[in-house]
């Protein structure tokens, strides 16, 4: 932040989002490529399955493989790398994304695609643990929620632009080109991070009293369990959203543009998170979870009618747009662990939920069809809603 008087005028505990604008922007771009890398197979599922000669349900397990690698490695890799320079570690993860997407683009078989996705999962296990804590350290505690919302907004744009554009490109010129272009975007992002992201230090952990540690751990466990259920319910359905859309009569060529519209509705949830996450986090969490549950029930009831399904999906994904930042902020505010470890817990549990949801969805979509798939997703997110209602300490009415 050299040459910026405003940045020097604020001590670390009082730095605002405006003071940290350059760092937050480049972290948001990095989140964009990370989420696009993770979720791109969702939009390309039919083409990818045909390209490596496997069933669509089997191709959907690529999401499971990726997510379970992240879930298994997020905490141990975060602990193993906690003393390394944060910026260098972030750049390394972006390099792993480049390599992962190149391997998938060139893969001759499904096994090699799975290997490339596994490599990406290893990078992802560290990326979000570091980036969540990084965003929190760029600003003071009173601005954490807004900073996380803006950084998470890059991930939302991965849904809004990255996945739909990659899907449309795959439909036009082949799925391999989608991953090749994404690899190039990841490389450019790494160069931007190297140039624009300020370095941060890892502060020493504060011990606190035994009672405070136990209370914080209890709150963090509640947030982690709820986060798992939210992502499990979400990805039970979202992993197979292309197949759900095809069941309404849409053509493969329309899936990309429709996903673009769906992703754009996620900006509504992102706006809500930016407005209420630092003021009324509990209300925000309850309302968005309730809308997700209700919308998935509406999808199940409306299938295969295209228009009501599309409207319900817009509501579902608009509400979900607020939830990643909501749970990241909730985990940090539990004070159950340091920022990096709390970030790794969010990362691990979200991806365990993603992997479990994709695996469950693979069985349900093949055996019972998309309507039952939506019902199962609604039921799992409903469990998360009940936990939030009961766990008032973990999900307080006001940000602490």
C-alpha positions in Angstrom: 0.0 0.0 0.0 3.0 2.3 -0.5 2.2 5.9 -1.4 -1.4 5.6 0.0 -1.7 8.0 3.0 -5.2 6.7 3.9 -3.8 3.2 4.3 -1.1 4.5 6.8 -3.7 6.5 8.8 -5.6 3.5 10.1 -4.0 1.0 12.5 -4.6 -2.7 11.6 -7.7 -3.0 13.9 -9.4 -0.1 12.2 -8.6 -0.7 8.6 -11.7 -0.5 6.4 -12.7 -2.3 3.2 -11.7 0.9 1.3 -8.2 0.9 2.8 -7.7 -2.7 1.7 -9.5 -2.4 -1.7 -6.6 -3.7 -3.9 -6.0 -6.8 -1.8 -9.7 -7.6 -1.5 -10.2 -7.2 -5.3 -7.3 -9.6 -6.2 -8.5 -12.1 -3.6 -11.9 -11.9 -5.2 -10.4 -12.7 -8.6 -8.5 -15.7 -7.1 -11.8 -16.9 -5.6 -13.4 -16.6 -9.0 -10.9 -19.0 -10.6 -11.0 -21.3 -7.6 -14.8 -21.8 -7.6 -14.8 -22.0 -11.4 -12.2 -24.8 -11.3 -14.1 -26.7 -8.6 -17.6 -26.5 -10.2 -17.0 -26.4 -14.0 -17.6 -30.1 -14.5 -21.2 -29.5 -13.3 -22.1 -27.6 -16.4 -20.1 -29.9 -18.8 -21.3 -33.2 -17.3 -23.0 -34.6 -20.4 -20.2 -33.6 -22.8 -17.4 -34.7 -20.4 -19.1 -38.1 -19.8 -19.3 -38.7 -23.6 -15.8 -37.5 -24.1 -14.2 -40.1 -21.8 -16.9 -42.8 -22.3 -18.5 -43.0 -18.9 -22.1 -42.6 -17.6 -23.2 -39.2 -16.5 -23.7 -40.4 -12.9 -20.1 -41.5 -12.9 -18.8 -38.2 -14.3 -20.7 -36.5 -11.5 -18.4 -38.3 -9.1 -15.6 -36.0 -10.3 -17.1 -33.4 -8.0 -17.1 -36.0 -5.1 -13.4 -36.9 -5.7 -12.4 -33.2 -5.7 -14.5 -32.4 -2.6 -13.4 -35.4 -0.5 -9.7 -34.6 -1.2 -10.3 -31.1 0.1 -12.2 -32.3 3.1 -9.5 -34.8 4.0 -6.5 -32.5 3.5 -7.8 -29.0 4.5 -7.0 -29.1 8.2 -3.7 -31.1 8.1 -2.3 -29.1 5.2 -3.3 -25.8 6.9 -1.6 -26.9 10.1 1.5 -28.1 8.2 1.8 -24.8 6.3 0.7 -22.3 9.0 4.2 -20.8 9.4 4.9 -20.4 5.7 4.5 -16.9 4.1 0.8 -16.5 3.2 1.3 -14.8 -0.1 3.7 -17.4 -1.4 1.4 -20.2 -0.3 -1.5 -18.6 -2.1 0.5 -18.3 -5.3 1.5 -22.0 -5.0 -2.2 -23.0 -4.8 -2.9 -21.0 -8.0 -0.1 -22.8 -9.7 -1.7 -26.1 -8.7 -5.0 -25.0 -10.2 -3.2 -24.3 -13.5 -1.6 -27.7 -13.6 -4.9 -29.4 -12.6 -6.8 -27.8 -15.5 -4.1 -28.6 -18.0 -4.2 -32.3 -17.0 -8.0 -32.4 -17.4 -7.9 -30.6 -20.7 -5.4 -33.2 -22.1 -6.7 -36.3 -20.3 -7.2 -39.3 -22.6 -9.2 -41.3 -20.1 -11.6 -40.8 -17.2 -8.8 -42.0 -14.8 -6.5 -39.2 -15.9 -9.4 -36.7 -15.6 -9.9 -38.0 -12.0 -6.2 -37.6 -11.3 -6.2 -34.0 -12.6 -9.2 -33.3 -10.3 -7.4 -34.8 -7.4 -4.5 -32.5 -8.0 -6.8 -29.5 -8.0 -8.4 -30.7 -4.8 -5.0 -30.7 -3.1 -4.5 -27.0 -4.0 -8.1 -26.2 -3.1 -7.5 -27.7 0.4 -5.0 -24.9 1.2 -6.5 -22.1 -1.0 -9.7 -21.4 0.9 -8.1 -21.9 4.3 -5.6 -19.2 3.4 -7.8 -16.8 1.5 -10.5 -16.7 4.2 -8.0 -15.8 6.9 -6.2 -13.4 4.4 -9.3 -11.4 3.8 -10.0 -11.2 7.6 -6.4 -9.9 8.2 -6.7 -7.1 5.6 -9.3 -5.2 7.6 -10.3 -4.6 11.2 -12.7 -6.9 13.1 -15.7 -4.6 12.5 -15.3 -4.9 8.8 -14.7 -8.7 8.6 -18.1 -9.6 7.3 -18.1 -7.1 4.5 -14.5 -8.0 3.4 -15.5 -11.7 3.4 -18.6 -10.9 1.4 -16.6 -9.1 -1.3 -14.0 -11.8 -1.5 -16.7 -14.4 -1.6 -18.3 -12.4 -4.4 -15.5 -13.6 -6.6 -16.6 -17.1 -6.0 -20.2 -16.1 -6.7 -19.0 -14.7 -10.0 -17.5 -18.1 -10.7 -21.0 -19.3 -10.7 -22.4 -16.2 -12.4 -19.8 -16.0 -15.2 -17.1 -18.7 -15.0 -19.2 -21.9 -15.0 -21.8 -20.6 -17.5 -19.2 -19.2 -19.9 -17.1 -22.4 -19.6 -20.3 -24.5 -20.2 -21.1 -22.4 -23.3 -17.6 -22.7 -24.6 -17.6 -26.4 -24.1 -20.9 -26.7 -26.0 -19.5 -24.7 -28.9 -16.0 -26.0 -29.3 -15.6 -28.9 -26.9 -15.2 -29.4 -23.2 -11.4 -29.7 -23.3 -11.1 -26.1 -24.4 -13.1 -24.9 -21.4 -10.4 -26.4 -19.1 -7.6 -25.1 -21.2 -8.9 -21.6 -21.2 -9.5 -21.8 -17.4 -5.9 -22.9 -16.9 -4.8 -19.7 -18.8 -7.1 -17.6 -16.6 -5.6 -19.2 -13.5 -2.1 -18.3 -14.7 -3.0 -14.6 -15.3 -4.6 -14.5 -11.8 -1.4 -15.8 -10.2 0.4 -12.9 -11.9 -2.1 -10.4 -10.5 -1.8 -11.8 -7.0 2.0 -11.6 -7.2 1.8 -7.9 -8.3 -1.1 -6.5 -6.3 -1.8 -8.5 -3.1 0.0 -7.1 0.0 1.7 -9.5 2.3 0.2 -10.3 5.7 1.7 -11.8 8.9 0.3 -14.7 10.9 -0.4 -13.4 14.4 0.4 -15.6 17.4 -2.6 -17.6 18.7 -4.2 -16.3 21.9 -4.9 -18.9 24.5 -7.8 -17.5 26.5 -9.3 -19.3 29.5 -10.3 -22.9 29.5 -14.0 -21.9 29.6 -13.5 -19.5 26.7 -11.7 -22.2 24.6 -14.4 -24.8 25.3 -17.2 -22.4 24.5 -15.5 -21.2 21.3 -14.9 -24.8 20.2 -18.5 -25.7 20.9 -19.7 -22.8 18.8 -17.3 -23.7 16.0 -18.5 -27.4 16.0 -22.1 -26.2 15.6 -21.1 -23.9 12.7 -19.1 -26.7 11.1 -21.9 -29.2 11.3 -24.4 -26.8 9.9 -22.1 -25.8 7.1 -21.7 -29.5 6.2 -25.5 -30.0 5.9 -26.0 -26.8 3.9 -23.4 -27.8 1.3 -24.5 -31.5 1.2 -28.1 -30.4 0.5 -27.0 -27.9 -2.1 -24.7 -30.2 -4.0 -27.1 -33.1 -3.9 -29.1 -31.1 -6.4 -26.6 -28.6 -7.9 -24.1 -31.2 -9.1 -26.8 -32.5 -11.4 -28.5 -29.2 -12.3 -27.7 -29.7 -16.0 -29.6 -33.0 -16.0 -32.4 -31.4 -14.0 -32.7 -28.7 -16.7 -32.6 -31.2 -19.5 -35.6 -33.0 -17.8 -37.7 -29.8 -18.3 -37.1 -30.0 -22.1 -34.2 -27.6 -22.4 -31.5 -28.4 -24.9 -27.9 -28.8 -24.0 -27.1 -25.5 -25.9 -29.4 -23.6 -23.5 -27.9 -25.0 -20.3 -25.0 -22.5 -20.3 -27.1 -19.4 -20.8 -29.6 -20.6 -18.1 -26.8 -21.2 -15.7 -25.7 -17.7 -16.4 -29.1 -16.4 -15.3 -29.0 -18.6 -12.2 -25.6 -17.4 -11.3 -26.7 -13.8 -11.7 -29.4 -14.3 -9.1 -26.7 -15.3 -6.7 -25.6 -11.6 -6.7 -28.9 -10.9 -4.9 -27.8 -13.1 -2.0 -24.4 -11.6 -2.1 -25.9 -8.1 -1.8 -27.9 -9.3 1.2 -24.8 -10.7 2.9 -23.0 -7.4 2.3 -25.9 -5.5 3.8 -26.7 -7.6 6.8 -23.8 -9.9 7.7 -22.2 -7.4 10.0 -25.5 -6.2 11.5 -28.1 -9.0 11.6 -26.2 -12.3 10.8 -28.8 -14.6 12.5 -31.7 -13.2 10.6 -29.8 -13.4 7.4 -28.9 -17.0 8.0 -32.4 -18.1 8.9 -34.1 -16.3 6.0 -31.7 -17.6 3.3 -31.8 -21.2 4.5 -35.6 -21.0 4.6 -35.7 -19.7 1.0 -33.4 -22.5 -0.1 -35.6 -25.2 1.4 -38.8 -23.7 0.1 -37.4 -23.2 -3.4 -36.1 -26.8 -3.7 -39.5 -28.1 -2.6 -41.1 -25.9 -5.3 -38.6 -27.4 -7.9 -39.7 -30.9 -6.9 -43.4 -30.0 -7.2 -43.1 -28.2 -10.5 -41.0 -30.7 -12.5 -41.1 -31.2 -15.5 -42.8 -27.8 -16.2 -40.0 -25.5 -17.4 -41.1 -22.0 -16.4 -41.9 -22.7 -12.7 -38.8 -24.8 -12.3 -36.7 -22.0 -13.7 -38.3 -19.4 -11.3 -37.8 -21.7 -8.3 -34.2 -22.3 -9.3 -33.6 -18.6 -9.5 -34.9 -18.1 -5.9 -32.9 -21.1 -4.6 -29.6 -19.9 -6.0 -30.3 -16.3 -5.1 -30.6 -17.3 -1.5 -27.6 -19.6 -1.6 -25.4 -16.7 -2.8 -25.4 -15.3 0.7 -24.5 -18.5 2.5 -20.7 -19.1 1.9 -19.8 -15.7 3.3 -22.3 -16.1 6.1 -20.7 -19.4 7.4 -17.2 -18.1 6.9 -17.9 -15.1 9.1 -19.8 -17.2 11.6 -16.8 -19.6 12.0 -14.3 -16.7 12.5 -16.6 -15.1 15.1 -16.9 -18.2 17.2 -13.3 -17.6 18.4 -13.0 -21.4 18.5 -9.7 -21.3 16.6 -7.3 -19.0 14.9 -8.4 -17.5 11.5 -6.5 -20.0 9.4 -7.8 -23.1 11.3 -11.3 -21.7 11.3 -11.0 -21.2 7.6 -9.8 -24.7 7.1 -12.7 -26.1 9.1 -15.1 -24.2 6.9 -13.3 -25.3 3.8 -13.1 -29.0 4.9 -16.8 -29.2 6.1 -18.1 -27.4 3.0 -16.2 -29.8 0.7 -17.2 -32.9 2.7 -20.8 -31.7 2.2 -20.2 -31.2 -1.5 -18.6 -34.6 -1.9 -21.4 -36.3 0.1 -24.1 -34.4 -1.7 -22.7 -35.3 -5.1 -22.4 -39.0 -4.1 -25.9 -39.1 -2.8 -27.2 -37.2 -5.8 -25.5 -39.7 -8.1 -27.6 -42.5 -6.6 -30.8 -40.6 -6.4 -30.8 -39.1 -9.9 -30.2 -42.6 -11.4 -32.7 -44.4 -9.3 -35.5 -41.9 -8.7 -35.1 -38.9 -11.0 -34.7 -35.1 -10.5 -37.9 -34.5 -8.5 -36.9 -36.8 -5.7 -33.4 -35.3 -6.0 -34.7 -31.9 -5.2 -36.7 -33.3 -2.2 -33.6 -34.9 -0.8 -31.7 -31.7 -1.1 -34.5 -29.7 0.6 -34.6 -32.2 3.5 -30.8 -32.0 4.2 -30.8 -28.2 4.1 -33.8 -28.3 6.4 -31.6 -30.1 9.0 -29.2 -27.1 8.8 -32.1 -24.7 9.4 -33.1 -26.6 12.6 -29.5 -26.5 13.9 -29.4 -22.7 13.4 -32.7 -22.3 15.2 -31.3 -24.2 18.2 -27.7 -23.0 18.3 -28.2 -19.4 19.3 -24.7 -19.0 20.7 -23.1 -20.1 17.4 -25.4 -18.0 15.3 -26.0 -14.8 17.4 -28.4 -12.0 16.5 -25.6 -9.5 16.3 -22.0 -9.7 15.1 -19.6 -9.8 18.0 
